[in-house]
Amino acid sequence: VKLVKAGGTNSAVTAAMKQVAEAFDVRAVNGTLMHQMKQYVVDGNKMVLLREEADQRVEPCVFEPLEVYALDVAMSSGEGRPRESGLRTTVHKRAVERKYSLKNKCSRVFFNEINKRFPTLPFSLRSFADEKAAKMGVREPVTHQILMPYPVLCEKKGDFIAHVKLTVLLLPGGTLVVTGLPPPTRPLSAEVLAAGPVSPLTALTGTSLAEESGVTLPDNILELLRQAGRGENKKKAKKAAKKEASKEAAPAAV
C-alpha cells in the first residue's frame, strides 16, 4: 500500500511483491492483476501485475493523485499457477464491447434484466429472484461472449493460497485504504510483548519472524513496515491523549 501513491509506478509495486515472495519462499499467483477503478468501471486501463512473466506484461504507468485502485494480492505455497477447478461459477460481468442477438427467449429475458440492474459491474446469479431461470438464461450469453464468467480456480492438492484485496484512494495527503478485511492474527507471546513495540508484520504472524523462521526481508520492505508501525503508534498515542483530555475536561459528578 505504501508504494501505491501519487508519483509511484506499477513496476515498483511488482518488484516489491517479488522480493516479499522470495523472502517468504512463496509464489505470487500467476495472472493476478490490480486495476485502476472509475465510476462503473472495475477494470480500468492502468494495471499492476502481481507476477511478471515473459508472456504477460502490462504497460508502464505512473500513479496520479485522486485515482482509485483495487489491490489484489494472492500468494501460493505451490507453483502459483492455478487452474480451473471445473466447478460452475455464479459470478459474471457484462462484456459491454461485444454485441449479439440472443435467440433463446429465456436468455433474452435474463439479459434484459442484466442490462437494467448490472450494466457494467459484476453480479451473482443469486441476485436474481428466480435463480433456476438465471442458470438457464446465462448459457447462451456466455457461449457468445457477451457475458464474461469469473472462473473458480484452485491450486494443486496440499498447496495453500493467501488472498487479500483492498481498495485504496490516492489522496494528496497519502494513500487511504477504504475497503478490505483486516489480516487474521493470533495472540502474541509474552516474550514478544516484553521485547518492546510490536511491528505490523510481527502482529500478523504472532511471533518474531527473525527468531521463528529466519526470514530476512529486503531493506526497502523493512523500511515500509517501520513506517507503517510508526504511523499506527502515532494514531494510538493521539487517541489516548484525546481520551485523557476529555476525562480531565469532564465536570466532576455532584
Beta strands, then each sheet from edge to edge (+ up, - down):
strand 1: 27-28
strand 2: 33-37
strand 3: 47-49
strand 4: 68-76
strand 5: 83-84
strand 6: 91-94
strand 7: 123-124
strand 8: 147-149
strand 9: 153-154
strand 10: 161-171
strand 11: 174-179
sheet 1: 1+ 4- 2+ 3-
sheet 2: 1+ 4- 10+ 11-
sheet 3: 5+ 9-
sheet 4: 7+ 6- 8+
end
